[in-house]
Amino acid sequence: MALRPLRRPAVSDKEFRAAMSGMASSVHVVAAQRGNERVGRTATAVLSLSAQPPAVLVSIDIVSRLADFIAKTGGFSLAMLAEDQDAIGDAFAGHVAPEKRFDIGDWGAWPSGQPLLRGTVTMLDCEVIGAMETGTHVLFAGAVVEAETDPARAPLLWQRHTYHGLRRLDGAAEQ
């Protein structure tokens, strides 16, 4: 994506981060496998892109191994974490060494070979159908080729630099 020059000065990095911390976002793990190596990162920059084709959009640091794996394999998995999976969120956010991250949680593989994290709210296997560079990040559009969801699970949220639960309307899930 070609970005045009600003007409007015942008806010400072500190102001931007403070403003964005107010946004509540569901917490995901984006993962990919190439050969015998798996990589993954916690992500909140994820959104539903379209229903036809069914697709999601994820934003990944352009210089990361994950971006490289996704680009080279043409696929990735996406897992929306549940309220009780904050340890997994922390591990993939960098609190655990990369080689030990997949030791946390119940991991398997999709038929495509991409990593599958069981026990989450939603699990998706995605095939890359487009990518767009935005300077520091690359946006990957992934068509959803496999999906599983557990309606009994409530999502883990990230807001103001901490995890939160989602109070469901029926009061069944609360944190």
N, C-alpha and C positions, 0 to 999 in steps of 0.2 A: 504494500500500500504506500503510495507516494504521499508524504505528508507535506503540506504547504507551510511556509514560515508564518509564525504568529504575527498578528497585528498589534497585540498588546502583550506585556510581560506575563508569563505564567506564574502561578503561585509557587512558593518554594517547595522543595521536596518534603520538608517537615509539615508544611500546611496541607500538602496533598495527602500524605500518609495519615495525618490526623482526620481529614475529611473522609477518606476511604475507610478508616477503621470503624466509622459509624454504620457502614453498610453490613447488614447481616447476610451471610452467604452460607450455603450448605458446603460441607467439607468433603472433598473427593480425593481418591488416590488415582492418579493416571500412571499406568505402567505399560511397559513394552518389553518384549523378549527378542533377542537376536542371538541365534545359536543357542548356547547354554547359559547365556548371561541375561539376567533380568535387571531392569532399572525402573525406578518409580519415584514420584514426588507427590506431596500433598498439593492440592490445587483448589482454589476457590473461584478462579476465573474460568467458569464453566457455564455454558447455557445451552438450552434447547434451541436448535437452529431452524429446523423445519420438520413438518410431518410427512412431506412427500418430496424427496425421499426422507425417511426418518433419519435425522442427523443431529449431532451435537457439535459444539464449538469449544475447543480448549485452547488456552493461552499458555505457552511453554517458553521458558527462557531460551533464546535462540542459540546460546553457546553451550547448553547443557547436553549431557550424554543422552538424556531422554529425548530431546528434540532430534538428535542424530539418529537414535534407534527408530523413532517413529517415521522419520523421513526415509530411512533405508529399508524398513520392513513394510511400510505402507499400512501400518495398523497400530492400534493401541487398545488397552482396556481402560474402563472407567468404573470406579466403585464409589457410590455415595455412602459415606460412613454413617453408621447408626450412633445414637446418643452415647452408648457405652464403649465406643471404639476410639476414644481420644488418644489412647496409647499408640494406636496405629497412625493416627494423624500426626502425632509428635514424631514418631519414628521416621516417617517419610518427609517430614519437614526439616530433617537434619539433626534431630536429637539422638539418632542412632547411626552408627557407621553404615555406609551403603551396603556393604557385604552382609550385614546382619538384619537389615530391614525386613526381608521376606521371612525371617524366623518368627515374626510377630503377626498373628492372625492365621486363619485357615486358608492356605493358598492351594490352588489347583491350576488347571489350564483349560482355556476354551478350546474347541476343536481346531481353531486357527493356530493354536500354540501360544497365544497371548495370555499373560497371567490373569487368573480369576480369583478374586478375593471373596470367599463365601461369608455369609452371615451379615451382609450389608443391607441397606435399604433397597438399593438398586445396583445391579451389575450389568455392564454393557461390554460387548465386544464390537469394536469399530474398525471399519476399513476407511482409510484416508481417501477422501474424494476431492480435497482441495487444501491449499495452504497459502497463507499470506504473511509476508514479513512486515513487521511494524517497527523496525528499528532494533529494539532490545528483545523482542519476543516474536514468536511465530504462532499464528493462529492456525490450528489444524481443524478442518471440518471432517468429521467422521460419520459415515453412514453406519447406522446401527444394524449389525447383521445377526446378533444374538442378544437377548435381553432376559433377565430374571429380576423379579422384584418381590419383596416381602412386605405386604401391606400392614403387617403387625408391628413393623419396626418404624421408629421415628428418626428423622435425620439429626445429625450432629451439625450445629451451627457455629460459625466463627464471627464474632463481633467485638469491637473494642479490645482486640488483642487477647481474647479468651474464648473458651468454648462455652456453648450454651445448649440447652435442650429445647425442644419445640413443644409447647403446651398444645396438645391436640384438643380440638373442639369437644370431643367426647370425654376428655379428662383421663383417657387411658394411659397416656404417656406424659410424664411431667418430670421436670428436673429443676 
